[in-house]
Amino acid sequence: MRAAPWPRWPEHDVAERDALVAVLQGGEWGGFPMPNRAAERFGAAFARFHDARHGLCVANGTVALEVGLQAIGVEARSEVVVPAYTFEATAAAVLFSGCVPVFADVDAETYCLDPDSVEEVLTERTAAIVPVQLAMGFADMDRLTEIAGREGLRVLEDCAHAHGAQWRGRGAGSIGDAGAFSFQTSKLMTAGEGGAVVTSDDRVLDRLFALVNCGRQRPGRERDHVVVGHNYRLSDLQAAVLEVQLERLEEQHRRRNTNVDRLITALDGLAAIEPVTTDTRVTRRAVYQFVLRYRPLALDGLPRAAFVAALAAEGVPCDGNFYESLTTSELLAPDAARYPAFAARPQIACPRAERAAYEEAIWLPHELFLGDAADVDDISAALRKVCEHHSELHELSHPAIDEQTVVRTAR
C-alpha cells in the first residue's frame, strides 16, 4: 500500500542551525555555571507552556524522574506506585532514587494507570504515585490526586509522551507536585537527548537545583537543603535546539491531531482494531504514538505478531512489542544484592497491562501524522487490507515463525 517515504523526524531547518551557531560562537557550550543562558530561558518558557512556575533542564528523562522523586520529598526505601504498562525507566528511576517501585494495573480503555488498582497496592510505606501520561492520553488525574491528598502521598507525573498536553485546561506536569519530561530523539520535542522537570513549588525547585548541579544551591537561596548532588545538567547546545523545538510544537500538534481524527473516523466499523480511548477531560491531546487495541478474535484468532508484521510489510511503521509489562520485563530485573526490597514489594496481578503488552496494543509513531490527508488514507487502507485478507496470514502464522519471518514472507 505504501512505498513512498513518510515525514521525517525530527523536523528542523535553519532556525535550529542558527541557534546552535549562536551558542558555538558565544563559547558557553556546557551546563556550568548553572543556570546557563539557553537552558534558563528554555526552562522558563517550557514551564509557562505547561502552566507551571518553574522548569529546570536535566540530562535526560530518566534523570528527570529520579531527581523529581527526591525533590518532592520521597524518602529512600519508600514505596512508589507506577503503572505496570510503561517503559522500564519509570520503574528504574524509582530504584535509582533509593525507593521501591510497586506495580499497579492500567485502565483497559486508556492503558494509563488505574486508580482502583493503585488503591489495592497502598501500604503504610507508600510515599508517592507516578502516573504516566501515555501515548495520547492521561491517567485519571482527578481520582489520583484525590487518593494522594487523602493518603498524604506525593505525585510525580511522567510526561515523557505529553509535551503540550492538557487535563481540564492544566498543562501536563502541573497537576501533581512535579512533572518529568524527556527530549530523547523519538519524543514530541527533541535535542537528541535531554529532559526537564516542571513544578510550581519553590522548595522543590531548590532541591532540584542542588541535586542536578553537584549539590550547589540555587543563586540567592539559603543553604537549607544540603545534598550530595549529581552532574545532571543539560548543555546549552541542547537547550538552544529545544528553544526552537518549543516554537514548533503548537503547529505540529494541530497537524497531528487533524490527521489522527481523520484516521479514527476512517477506522470506524473495523471490529479488529480500535483506537485507545482519550478521556473527555483531556482538553489538549498530545499524540506521541497512535495506539490501537487489536482484537484477534475478530480475525479468527490471528496473532498480533502476524497482524503487525503484515502492516509493516504494507509500508506502515508499527510496533506490537513497544512496551513489555513490568511484571515480566527482562529489562527490569534488578540485582537482588543491590535492590533487596524490590523482591519483597507488594504485588498484585496486572492482567490488563499484560494483555496490552503481549496481545492488544499496536503503536504507530507520531511522525506518520505530520503529513497530509493522503498519508492518513494510506494508513487506513493498509489497515483495512490486512483485516480483509487475514485468512492469507493464517497460512503464514505459526508459533515457530517470528514477526520478521512473517514480514519477509509477506513481502
C-alpha positions in Angstrom: 0.0 0.0 0.0 2.8 2.4 0.7 6.2 2.7 -0.9 6.8 6.5 -0.6 8.7 7.8 2.4 6.9 9.1 5.5 7.5 12.6 7.0 11.0 12.6 8.6 11.6 13.2 12.3 13.0 15.3 13.8 11.7 18.3 11.9 14.3 21.0 11.7 15.6 23.8 9.5 17.8 26.9 9.5 16.3 28.0 12.9 17.9 25.1 14.8 21.2 25.7 12.9 21.3 29.4 13.7 20.5 28.6 17.4 23.4 26.2 17.5 25.8 28.6 15.8 24.9 31.3 18.2 25.9 29.1 21.2 29.1 27.9 19.4 30.2 31.4 18.8 29.2 32.5 22.3 31.6 30.0 23.8 29.3 28.9 26.7 28.5 25.4 25.5 28.1 23.3 28.7 25.8 23.4 31.7 28.1 25.1 34.1 28.0 27.7 35.6 24.3 26.9 36.2 21.9 28.3 35.2 23.3 28.6 31.7 21.7 31.1 29.4 19.8 29.0 26.9 18.8 26.3 29.4 17.5 29.0 31.8 15.4 30.6 29.0 14.1 27.3 27.7 13.2 26.0 31.2 11.2 29.2 32.0 9.4 29.1 28.6 8.7 25.3 28.9 7.3 25.8 32.4 5.0 28.6 31.3 3.7 26.5 28.4 2.7 23.8 30.9 1.2 26.2 33.5 4.0 25.7 36.0 6.1 28.4 37.7 9.5 26.7 37.3 11.2 24.5 34.8 14.7 23.0 35.2 16.6 21.3 32.4 18.3 18.0 33.1 20.3 15.4 31.2 17.5 13.0 30.2 14.0 11.8 31.1 15.1 9.1 33.4 17.2 11.6 35.4 14.1 13.9 35.5 12.1 11.1 37.2 14.9 10.3 39.6 15.6 13.8 40.8 11.9 14.7 40.6 11.1 12.0 43.2 13.8 13.1 45.5 12.9 16.8 45.1 9.3 16.3 46.0 10.3 14.7 49.3 10.1 11.0 48.7 12.4 9.4 51.3 14.7 6.5 50.5 13.2 3.0 51.0 9.7 4.3 50.4 7.3 2.5 48.0 6.3 4.3 44.8 3.3 3.2 42.8 3.9 3.0 39.0 1.8 1.6 36.1 2.8 -1.9 35.0 2.5 -0.8 31.4 5.2 1.8 30.7 8.8 2.0 29.7 11.2 0.4 32.2 12.8 3.7 33.0 9.7 4.8 35.0 10.4 2.0 37.5 14.2 2.1 37.2 14.2 5.8 38.2 12.4 4.8 41.4 15.2 2.3 42.1 17.8 4.8 41.3 16.3 7.2 43.9 16.6 4.6 46.6 12.9 3.6 46.6 10.8 0.5 45.7 8.6 0.5 42.6 5.2 -1.2 43.1 3.2 -2.1 40.0 -0.4 -1.3 39.6 -2.6 -2.3 36.7 -3.8 0.0 33.9 -7.2 1.0 32.6 -8.4 -1.2 29.8 -9.6 1.7 27.7 -6.7 4.2 28.0 -3.7 1.9 29.1 -3.0 4.5 31.8 -2.7 3.9 35.5 -5.9 2.6 37.0 -6.8 4.4 40.3 -8.7 1.4 41.7 -5.6 -0.7 41.2 -3.5 1.9 42.9 -5.6 1.7 46.0 -5.1 -2.1 46.1 -1.3 -1.8 46.5 -1.1 1.1 49.0 0.6 0.3 52.3 2.0 2.3 55.2 5.3 2.5 53.3 3.7 4.1 50.1 5.0 7.6 49.6 4.2 8.6 46.0 2.3 7.8 42.8 3.9 8.2 39.3 1.1 8.3 36.7 2.4 8.0 33.2 0.5 10.2 30.6 0.8 7.5 28.0 0.9 7.8 24.2 -2.1 10.0 23.5 -3.9 10.3 26.8 -3.8 11.0 30.6 -4.3 8.9 33.6 -7.4 9.9 35.7 -5.7 12.8 37.5 -8.8 13.7 39.4 -9.0 10.4 41.1 -5.3 10.0 41.5 -4.8 13.5 43.1 -7.8 12.7 45.4 -6.2 9.5 46.5 -2.9 11.2 47.1 -4.5 14.0 49.1 -6.4 11.6 51.2 -3.4 9.3 51.9 -0.7 12.0 52.2 1.1 10.9 49.1 3.2 12.8 46.6 2.5 12.8 42.8 5.2 12.9 40.1 3.8 12.9 36.6 5.8 11.0 34.0 5.1 13.3 31.0 7.7 11.8 28.5 4.9 11.4 26.0 2.8 14.5 26.9 4.6 17.7 25.7 1.9 20.4 25.5 -1.0 18.2 26.6 -3.6 19.5 29.0 -6.0 17.9 31.5 -9.0 20.2 32.3 -7.1 23.1 30.9 -4.0 22.5 33.0 -0.7 21.6 31.4 0.8 18.1 31.8 3.3 18.2 34.7 1.5 21.0 36.6 -1.2 18.8 38.2 0.9 16.8 40.6 3.8 18.1 42.8 6.1 18.0 39.7 6.3 16.6 36.2 9.2 14.9 34.4 9.7 15.2 30.6 12.1 13.6 28.1 13.6 15.1 24.9 15.0 11.9 23.6 15.1 11.6 19.8 11.7 10.0 19.3 9.8 12.4 21.6 7.5 15.3 20.5 10.3 17.7 21.1 13.9 16.7 20.9 17.5 17.7 21.2 18.7 14.1 20.7 18.7 13.6 24.5 17.6 15.8 27.4 14.9 16.2 30.0 13.2 18.7 32.2 11.3 18.9 35.5 8.4 21.4 36.0 7.0 22.4 39.3 5.2 25.4 41.0 6.8 24.7 44.4 9.8 26.9 45.2 11.3 24.4 47.7 11.0 21.6 45.1 13.0 23.8 42.7 15.6 24.5 45.3 16.1 20.7 45.9 16.1 20.0 42.1 18.8 22.6 41.5 21.1 21.1 44.2 20.5 17.6 43.0 21.3 18.4 39.4 24.2 20.8 40.0 26.6 18.8 42.2 24.9 19.9 45.4 25.3 23.7 44.7 22.5 25.9 45.9 20.3 28.0 43.7 21.7 31.5 43.4 20.3 33.8 46.2 18.8 30.9 48.2 19.7 29.9 51.7 21.8 26.7 52.2 18.8 24.8 53.6 19.0 21.6 51.5 22.4 20.1 51.6 22.7 17.0 49.3 25.4 15.1 47.6 24.3 16.1 44.1 24.9 14.8 40.6 26.1 16.5 37.5 22.8 16.0 35.6 23.0 19.4 33.8 21.9 20.0 30.2 24.3 21.7 27.8 23.4 25.0 26.2 23.8 23.4 22.7 20.9 21.1 23.5 18.8 23.9 25.2 19.2 26.1 22.1 17.7 23.4 19.9 14.9 22.9 22.4 14.0 26.6 22.3 13.3 26.3 18.6 11.6 22.9 19.0 9.1 24.5 21.5 8.2 27.2 19.0 7.2 24.4 16.5 5.1 22.4 19.0 1.7 24.1 18.7 1.6 23.8 14.9 2.8 20.2 15.0 0.0 19.4 17.4 -2.5 20.8 15.1 -1.2 18.7 12.2 -1.1 15.5 14.2 -4.5 15.9 15.8 -6.2 16.7 12.5 -4.7 13.6 10.9 -5.4 11.4 13.9 -9.0 12.5 13.9 -9.2 11.6 10.2 -7.8 8.1 10.9 -10.2 7.5 13.8 -13.1 8.3 11.5 -11.8 6.1 8.7 -11.4 3.1 11.0 -14.9 3.3 12.3 -16.6 -0.1 11.9 -13.5 -2.2 11.9 -14.1 -4.8 14.5 -10.5 -6.0 14.8 -8.9 -2.7 15.7 -10.0 0.2 17.9 -8.0 3.3 19.0 -7.4 3.6 22.7 -9.8 6.0 24.4 -8.8 9.6 25.2 -10.6 10.8 28.3 -13.0 13.6 27.7 -11.2 15.6 30.4 -8.2 15.8 28.1 -8.5 19.4 26.8 -5.4 19.3 24.6 -4.3 15.9 23.2 -0.6 15.2 22.5 -0.1 12.3 20.2 3.3 10.7 20.8 2.1 7.4 19.4 -1.3 6.4 17.9 -2.2 3.3 19.8 -4.7 0.7 18.6 -6.3 -2.1 20.6 -6.2 -5.3 18.5 -9.0 -7.8 18.8 -7.6 -11.2 17.5 -11.0 -13.0 17.8 -12.4 -10.6 15.1 -9.8 -12.1 12.7 -10.3 -15.8 13.7 -7.6 -15.6 16.3 -4.8 -14.2 14.1 -1.9 -13.4 16.4 -0.9 -9.8 16.9 2.6 -10.5 15.6 1.2 -11.6 12.3 -1.0 -8.5 12.0 1.8 -6.2 12.9 4.2 -7.8 10.5 1.7 -7.7 7.7 1.0 -4.0 8.3 4.8 -3.3 8.3 5.1 -5.2 5.0 2.4 -2.9 3.6 4.8 0.0 4.4 3.3 1.3 7.6 5.8 1.5 10.5 4.3 0.0 13.6 5.2 -2.0 16.7 3.4 -4.5 18.9 6.2 -5.1 21.4 6.6 -1.4 22.1 6.4 -1.9 25.8 6.5 -5.1 27.9 4.6 -5.4 31.2 6.9 -4.5 34.0 5.6 -7.6 35.8 7.5 -9.8 33.4 10.0 -7.4 31.8 13.5 -8.7 31.1 14.9 -5.2 31.2 13.7 -4.7 34.7 15.4 -7.5 36.6 17.2 -5.7 39.5 20.3 -7.2 41.1 18.9 -8.8 44.3 22.0 -7.7 46.2 21.6 -4.1 45.3 17.8 -3.9 45.5 16.6 -6.5 48.1 13.4 -4.6 48.9 12.3 -5.0 45.3 11.6 -8.7 45.6 9.6 -8.1 48.8 7.4 -5.4 47.3 3.6 -5.7 47.4 2.4 -7.5 44.3 -1.0 -7.9 42.6 -2.0 -9.4 39.2 -1.9 -6.9 36.4 -3.8 -8.7 33.6 -4.8 -5.6 31.6 -1.1 -4.5 31.4 -0.1 -8.0 30.2 -2.9 -8.1 27.6 -1.8 -4.7 26.3 1.8 -5.7 26.2 1.5 -9.1 24.6 -1.8 -9.3 22.8 -3.5 -6.0 22.1 -1.5 -2.8 21.7 -0.2 -1.7 18.3 1.8 1.5 18.3 2.2 3.9 15.3 4.8 6.7 15.6 3.7 10.3 15.7 5.7 11.3 12.6 3.3 9.4 10.4 0.7 12.1 11.3 2.9 15.1 10.3 2.0 14.7 6.7 -1.3 15.2 4.8 -4.6 13.5 4.3 -3.2 11.2 1.6 -0.7 9.8 4.2 -3.6 9.1 6.6 -5.6 7.4 3.8 -2.6 5.1 3.1 -2.6 4.1 6.8 -6.3 3.3 6.9 -6.2 1.5 3.5 -3.3 -0.7 4.8 -5.1 -1.5 8.0 -8.3 -2.4 6.1 -6.3 -4.5 3.6 -4.7 -6.6 6.4 -8.1 -7.1 8.1 -9.8 -8.1 4.8 -7.0 -10.6 3.8 -6.4 -12.0 7.3 -7.1 -15.5 6.1 -4.0 -15.5 4.0 -2.0 -14.6 7.0 -3.2 -17.6 8.9 -1.3 -19.7 6.5 1.9 -17.9 7.4 1.3 -17.8 11.2 2.9 -20.4 13.3 4.5 -20.3 16.7 7.9 -21.0 15.2 7.7 -18.0 12.9 8.6 -14.7 14.4 7.5 -11.3 13.2 10.4 -10.7 11.0 9.9 -14.1 9.2 6.3 -13.1 8.5 7.4 -9.8 7.1 9.9 -11.4 4.8 7.4 -14.0 3.6 4.6 -11.4 3.1 7.0 -9.3 1.0 
